Amino acid sequence: MRKIRVKNEQGLHTRPATHLVKLLHESKSEIFFTFKKEKVNAKSILNILMLAAHKNALITVEVKGEDAEVTMKRIMEAFDNGFGEE
């Protein structure tokens, strides 16, 4: 489990949520994002959008499964790179 800061200007809006879902599509792990006590399955674009996470929000990321380490690394890189929006 790790906390990751949303760095892009508009937060987790449609484009970054789509980027994340595509990135996580082939993962065999279960992936959950938690923000403001709301825990969602991160493989669903609608769930990610429901979080309404703004710039500088701290998201708790939980990954469980056989490829958890690789999946967590990919998620961290996506957040660090601002989902390619920067």
Number of C-alpha atoms within 10 A of each C-alpha: 11 12 15 17 18 22 20 20 13 16 20 25 18 14 14 22 21 19 14 22 16 14 15 20 12 10 17 14 19 17 21 20 23 19 18 12 9 10 18 19 15 23 22 18 19 15 17 26 18 14 19 14 20 16 14 14 17 17 19 17 20 19 22 15 12 12 13 17 12 12 22 20 10 15 19 16 12 17 18 15 14 19 20 12 11 8
